[in-house]
Amino acid sequence: MKTIIASPHAPKAVGPYSQAVGAGGALYVSGQLPIDAASGKMAEGIEAQTRRSLTNLGHILREAGYDYSDVVKTTVLLQSIGD
């Protein structure tokens, strides 16, 4: 059985997917853009964008009853490897 997870503090999923899905004791979180859910604005600069994306991830983790210490694997996609 799967559980759909959605935090009101993270940006809504764009397109036909969920912020996260819990299944079989694991949580699968979709990629997080550096958008502030309250303002709808994207952070500027790689450091602010990274911070915002990770903050959004934290909101989703907490909604599902987890925190950063529960994360086993992540993938980071960069526009420029120089970042």
SVG drawing of the C-alpha trace seen along z (x, -y; Angstrom):
<svg xmlns="http://www.w3.org/2000/svg" viewBox="-2 -36 35 39">
<polyline fill="none" stroke="black" stroke-width="0.4" points="0.0,0.0 1.3,-3.5 0.7,-6.8 0.8,-10.1 2.6,-12.8 2.0,-16.6 3.3,-19.4 1.6,-22.8 4.9,-24.3 6.7,-23.0 5.7,-24.1 2.9,-22.0 4.0,-19.4 4.0,-20.7 2.6,-18.0 1.2,-14.6 3.3,-13.5 3.4,-13.9 5.8,-15.6 6.5,-12.2 5.1,-8.7 5.5,-6.3 5.6,-2.6 7.0,0.5 8.5,-1.5 10.4,-3.8 9.7,-7.4 10.4,-8.5 10.6,-12.3 10.3,-14.1 12.9,-16.6 12.5,-20.0 12.8,-23.2 14.2,-26.2 10.7,-27.9 9.3,-29.5 5.8,-28.0 4.5,-31.1 5.7,-33.7 5.9,-31.4 9.3,-33.0 12.5,-31.1 15.6,-31.8 18.4,-33.6 22.0,-32.3 23.2,-28.7 23.6,-29.0 20.1,-30.3 18.7,-27.9 20.4,-24.9 19.2,-26.1 15.6,-26.5 15.5,-23.1 16.8,-21.5 14.3,-23.4 11.5,-22.2 12.7,-18.7 12.7,-19.1 9.0,-20.2 8.1,-17.1 10.1,-14.8 8.4,-16.3 5.0,-15.9 5.8,-12.1 7.2,-11.8 10.8,-11.8 13.8,-14.2 17.1,-14.7 18.8,-12.0 16.5,-9.4 17.7,-10.2 19.7,-7.3 20.3,-8.5 20.0,-11.8 20.7,-12.9 21.6,-16.5 21.1,-17.9 23.0,-21.0 22.6,-23.3 26.4,-23.9 28.9,-21.5 30.8,-24.7 28.2,-25.1"/>
</svg>
